[in-house]
Amino acid sequence: MANGGIPLLSFRYSVRGRGNSGVDLSSIPTASIDRIEILRDGASAQYGSDAIAGVINLVLKKTTGVFNANVGYSGYYDPAFNSGKSVVASQYPHGGAIDGNGITIDANYGLALGKNGGFINFTGDYAKNGKTFRQTHDTTTSNPKALPINPYRRANGDGSAESGTFFFNHESPLAGTRTTLYSFGGYSYKASDDYAFTRNFSGRPERFPTDNSGNIIPVSGIIFTTPDGESYYNPIIRTHNTDLAIAVGAKGTLGNAWDWDLSNNIGNNKFHFFGYKTFNASLGAGKTNFDDGGSEFLQNTSNLNINKHFGNVMQGLNLGFGGEYRYERYKIFSGEEASYKNYDPTGVKAAGSQGFPGYQPGDVVNAHRSVEGVYVDLEGDITKKWLVDFANRYEHYSDFGSNFNTKLATRYKITDNFNIRGSLGTGFRAPSLQQINYSSTFTNVQGTVISEVKIAPNYSPITKAAGIPNLKQEKSKNAGLGFTFKPMPELSFTVDGYYIKVTDRVVLSGQFSADDETLDPTFTNALKNLHVSSAQFFANAVNTTNKGLDVVIDYNKTIGANRFRVLFTGNFQTMKIDKVNYPPILGTTPALRETFLSEREKKFILASAPPQKLSLNPEFSHKSFTVGTRFTYFGKVVIDGYGDGTTLTPTVPTDNGSAQLPDQYIYSGKVVSDLYFAYKVAKSVRVSIGADNIFNVHPDLAYVKGAKGWAYNNEPSGPFDAVQMGENGRRFFARVGFTF
């Protein structure tokens, strides 16, 4: 969960994976997970920052003496949008009729240790996935399912990736004591390869290596020419992502049933960028591979938790309290000189590795901070039917200050089969070290003008000249009310409503130009003095409110050798932007306010909370055979394009030039259907086959009706935006599982 939900491993604060706000759950092998537990309420009062929207706890396997392994294959068969099927396939890179081919292999085995219930459980997995390529097949503009040739991103689709992980989980009770030693952790590696936006010679010749006469220097296997004479290349961005994490601890019982748990969890993630089959045009054609630098994040967390149950207080009282110390370090390391340097400062050639310009020495960061936290949690049964939970947590961050959060939750058992529950609380999410310290600089060439564009860190003189204060924590107020009902043993209902109000959400602003005469001269002079033409920043910019309803209905009936299950899940929600917090210097005119947080960016924020997502999963099993289907409804989403730049909010001209229309893409609600079969062919062998999105449903095309000439003016410059249902279409899969 990004910027809001905290992942735990066996109830431990897991190390953040990658990016400034995300956790790469793929670094934990699925085969190592026994079950997943979800706390939907805001839980900052119990777990601290990042639990502003809840907690996901991944409980690791403890099994011994059983070997499990799986081998799988998958691929996408999409005759509707596979680029190789287009009438202009020669304009696009493409794969075969089935692309995105993937293989997965995983294995899990556990060993018993000693005679006191100790164990060590190992899991390893390997995965490799190929690229997908998606474009419209028809270029006849009168056809509603057609779009013009896409010169902006000829290689549009998912990149390829190869990954491997190894995980372990261990416990060793100490003989003759009530103490258990434990540890868990693992290592993961992922390499990815993805196309960047296309460089076309007719539109951006300064991004190509040329001779003194301005003619392209041909480079086989990189620069291609289409049948209509256009020369182009697709830079490739490669990444290497390594993640190492390990937790060690001890837990036990002291005295009169005081349970304690002391642990330390350390992890390190490194994300390295490389440019491949690309150019630094100011350097020429001789070098086509670049080391672009990257980032590294280390986190070390120490915890002490103490719990005791008092059976003689009310109908039972649980007391929990403890403390945490966390150290975080974030680094940006620069790329090689050729990945960012301008070797032709008097010319007009674009500098830096095309696709992803390398981090420059001026972007290098080595930032750290410490966090101390204490909490207390009281959970008591007031009566045999009424439970109350009250928690408080105090945290102090060395780089921005302190925070105190409270949570009150209750549950009342009306009958043995009907409970109502509710909660009130406050929460927070500290600005990440990445958001505070991220720095990036690249050289932009517009005609004969060479300029530097910078994402400035929060402490930069540029940021301060813009009037942006130090980043502070996002704060939330949340409330929830719901019920559980089990009218019969095979049927259950769970309904929960929620309200979450978040203030000071951190977002990235748009780019402010040093040549904008409507800006305060103090700010523009600061840009010019540092030779920066435009800059953008992270800021506490937005207040939002979410209201929603989660529904789960589960019917599970067994008759003899037959089992029938129907699971329905639904989420209904609304999000609104209550306020944009404009810095005084950057909010004096409508145009500056639009630059700070555009209507397009507001749509992206709202699209992060789709109004509906519904799923219906009927499944039937008979002895060794299982068949099931899943219907998922993805609700309507509205996203803006970039516009043509002639109006304050995004608009584009119609194809006949008669009007300007809002550059808005309406992705209507869609139902995606999955089908799967499984059969246990032998005692130790199980075969599964199926298809996701069996009817090959896609999002609506991203264009404005009557303005197809401005298609691909969206975020990925492809036929679709990156909406929740995906764009790759029908996916077939097969898997064989072994148990010994």
Rosetta blueprint (number, residue, H / E / L):
1 M L
2 A L
3 N L
4 G L
5 G L
6 I E
7 P E
8 L E
9 L E
10 S L
11 F L
12 R E
13 Y E
14 S L
15 V L
16 R L
17 G L
18 R E
19 G L
20 N L
21 S L
22 G E
23 V L
24 D L
25 L H
26 S H
27 S H
28 I L
29 P L
30 T H
31 A H
32 S H
33 I E
34 D E
35 R E
36 I E
37 E E
38 I E
39 L E
40 R L
41 D L
42 G L
43 A L
44 S H
45 A H
46 Q H
47 Y H
48 G L
49 S L
50 D L
51 A L
52 I L
53 A L
54 G L
55 V E
56 I E
57 N E
58 L E
59 V E
60 L E
61 K L
62 K L
63 T L
64 T L
65 G L
66 V L
67 F E
68 N E
69 A E
70 N E
71 V E
72 G E
73 Y E
74 S E
75 G E
76 Y E
77 Y E
78 D L
79 P L
80 A L
81 F L
82 N E
83 S H
84 G H
85 K H
86 S L
87 V L
88 V L
89 A H
90 S H
91 Q H
92 Y L
93 P L
94 H L
95 G L
96 G L
97 A L
98 I E
99 D E
100 G E
101 N E
102 G E
103 I E
104 T E
105 I E
106 D E
107 A E
108 N E
109 Y E
110 G E
111 L E
112 A E
113 L E
114 G L
115 K L
116 N L
117 G L
118 G E
119 F E
120 I E
121 N E
122 F E
123 T E
124 G E
125 D E
126 Y E
127 A E
128 K E
129 N E
130 G L
131 K L
132 T L
133 F L
134 R E
135 Q L
136 T L
137 H L
138 D L
139 T L
140 T L
141 T L
142 S L
143 N L
144 P L
145 K L
146 A L
147 L L
148 P L
149 I L
150 N L
151 P L
152 Y L
153 R L
154 R L
155 A L
156 N L
157 G L
158 D L
159 G L
160 S E
161 A E
162 E E
163 S E
164 G E
165 T E
166 F E
167 F E
168 F E
169 N E
170 H E
171 E E
172 S E
173 P E
174 L L
175 A L
176 G L
177 T L
178 R L
179 T E
180 T E
181 L E
182 Y E
183 S E
184 F E
185 G E
186 G E
187 Y E
188 S E
189 Y E
190 K E
191 A E
192 S E
193 D E
194 D E
195 Y E
196 A L
197 F L
198 T L
199 R E
200 N E
201 F L
202 S L
203 G L
204 R L
205 P H
206 E H
207 R H
208 F L
209 P L
210 T E
211 D L
212 N L
213 S L
214 G L
215 N L
216 I E
217 I L
218 P L
219 V L
220 S L
221 G L
222 I L
223 I L
224 F E
225 T E
226 T L
227 P L
228 D L
229 G L
230 E L
231 S E
232 Y E
233 Y E
234 N L
235 P L
236 I E
237 I E
238 R E
239 T E
240 H E
241 N E
242 T E
243 D E
244 L E
245 A E
246 I E
247 A E
248 V E
249 G E
250 A E
251 K E
252 G E
253 T E
254 L E
255 G L
256 N L
257 A L
258 W E
259 D E
260 W E
261 D E
262 L E
263 S E
264 N E
265 N E
266 I E
267 G E
268 N E
269 N E
270 K E
271 F E
272 H E
273 F E
274 F E
275 G E
276 Y E
277 K L
278 T L
279 F L
280 N L
281 A L
282 S L
283 L L
284 G L
285 A L
286 G L
287 K L
288 T L
289 N E
290 F E
291 D E
292 D E
293 G E
294 G E
295 S E
296 E E
297 F E
298 L E
299 Q E
300 N E
301 T E
302 S E
303 N E
304 L E
305 N E
306 I E
307 N E
308 K E
309 H E
310 F E
311 G L
312 N L
313 V L
314 M L
315 Q L
316 G L
317 L E
318 N E
319 L E
320 G E
321 F E
322 G E
323 G E
324 E E
325 Y E
326 R E
327 Y E
328 E E
329 R E
330 Y E
331 K E
332 I E
333 F E
334 S L
335 G L
336 E L
337 E H
338 A H
339 S H
340 Y L
341 K L
342 N L
343 Y L
344 D L
345 P L
346 T L
347 G L
348 V L
349 K L
350 A L
351 A L
352 G L
353 S L
354 Q L
355 G L
356 F L
357 P L
358 G L
359 Y L
360 Q L
361 P H
362 G H
363 D H
364 V L
365 V E
366 N E
367 A E
368 H E
369 R E
370 S E
371 V E
372 E E
373 G E
374 V E
375 Y E
376 V E
377 D E
378 L E
379 E E
380 G E
381 D E
382 I L
383 T L
384 K L
385 K L
386 W E
387 L E
388 V E
389 D E
390 F E
391 A E
392 N E
393 R E
394 Y E
395 E E
396 H E
397 Y E
398 S L
399 D L
400 F L
401 G E
402 S E
403 N E
404 F E
405 N E
406 T E
407 K E
408 L E
409 A E
410 T E
411 R E
412 Y E
413 K E
414 I E
415 T E
416 D L
417 N L
418 F E
419 N E
420 I E
421 R E
422 G E
423 S E
424 L E
425 G E
426 T E
427 G E
428 F E
429 R E
430 A L
431 P L
432 S L
433 L H
434 Q H
435 Q H
436 I H
437 N H
438 Y L
439 S L
440 S E
441 T E
442 F E
443 T E
444 N E
445 V E
446 Q E
447 G L
448 T L
449 V E
450 I E
451 S E
452 E E
453 V E
454 K E
455 I E
456 A E
457 P L
458 N L
459 Y L
460 S L
461 P H
462 I H
463 T H
464 K H
465 A H
466 A L
467 G L
468 I L
469 P L
470 N L
471 L L
472 K L
473 Q L
474 E E
475 K E
476 S E
477 K E
478 N E
479 A E
480 G E
481 L E
482 G E
483 F E
484 T E
485 F E
486 K E
487 P E
488 M E
489 P L
490 E L
491 L E
492 S E
493 F E
494 T E
495 V E
496 D E
497 G E
498 Y E
499 Y E
500 I E
501 K E
502 V E
503 T E
504 D E
505 R E
506 V E
507 V E
508 L E
509 S L
510 G L
511 Q L
512 F E
513 S E
514 A L
515 D L
516 D L
517 E L
518 T L
519 L L
520 D L
521 P H
522 T H
523 F H
524 T H
525 N H
526 A H
527 L H
528 K H
529 N H
530 L L
531 H L
532 V L
533 S L
534 S E
535 A E
536 Q E
537 F E
538 F E
539 A E
540 N E
541 A E
542 V E
543 N E
544 T E
545 T E
546 N E
547 K E
548 G E
549 L E
550 D E
551 V E
552 V E
553 I E
554 D E
555 Y E
556 N E
557 K E
558 T E
559 I E
560 G L
561 A L
562 N E
563 R E
564 F E
565 R E
566 V E
567 L E
568 F E
569 T E
570 G E
571 N E
572 F E
573 Q E
574 T E
575 M E
576 K E
577 I E
578 D E
579 K E
580 V E
581 N L
582 Y L
583 P L
584 P H
585 I H
586 L H
587 G L
588 T L
589 T L
590 P H
591 A H
592 L H
593 R H
594 E H
595 T H
596 F H
597 L L
598 S L
599 E H
600 R H
601 E H
602 K H
603 K H
604 F H
605 I H
606 L H
607 A H
608 S L
609 A L
610 P L
611 P L
612 Q E
613 K E
614 L E
615 S E
616 L E
617 N E
618 P E
619 E E
620 F E
621 S E
622 H E
623 K L
624 S L
625 F E
626 T E
627 V E
628 G E
629 T E
630 R E
631 F E
632 T E
633 Y E
634 F E
635 G L
636 K L
637 V E
638 V E
639 I E
640 D E
641 G L
642 Y L
643 G L
644 D L
645 G L
646 T L
647 T L
648 L L
649 T L
650 P L
651 T E
652 V E
653 P E
654 T L
655 D L
656 N L
657 G L
658 S L
659 A L
660 Q E
661 L E
662 P E
663 D L
664 Q E
665 Y E
666 I E
667 Y E
668 S L
669 G L
670 K E
671 V E
672 V E
673 S E
674 D E
675 L E
676 Y E
677 F E
678 A E
679 Y E
680 K E
681 V E
682 A E
683 K L
684 S L
685 V E
686 R E
687 V E
688 S E
689 I E
690 G E
691 A E
692 D E
693 N L
694 I L
695 F L
696 N L
697 V L
698 H L
699 P L
700 D L
701 L L
702 A L
703 Y L
704 V L
705 K L
706 G L
707 A L
708 K H
709 G H
710 W H
711 A L
712 Y L
713 N L
714 N L
715 E L
716 P L
717 S L
718 G L
719 P L
720 F L
721 D L
722 A L
723 V L
724 Q L
725 M L
726 G L
727 E L
728 N L
729 G L
730 R L
731 R E
732 F E
733 F E
734 A E
735 R E
736 V E
737 G E
738 F E
739 T E
740 F L
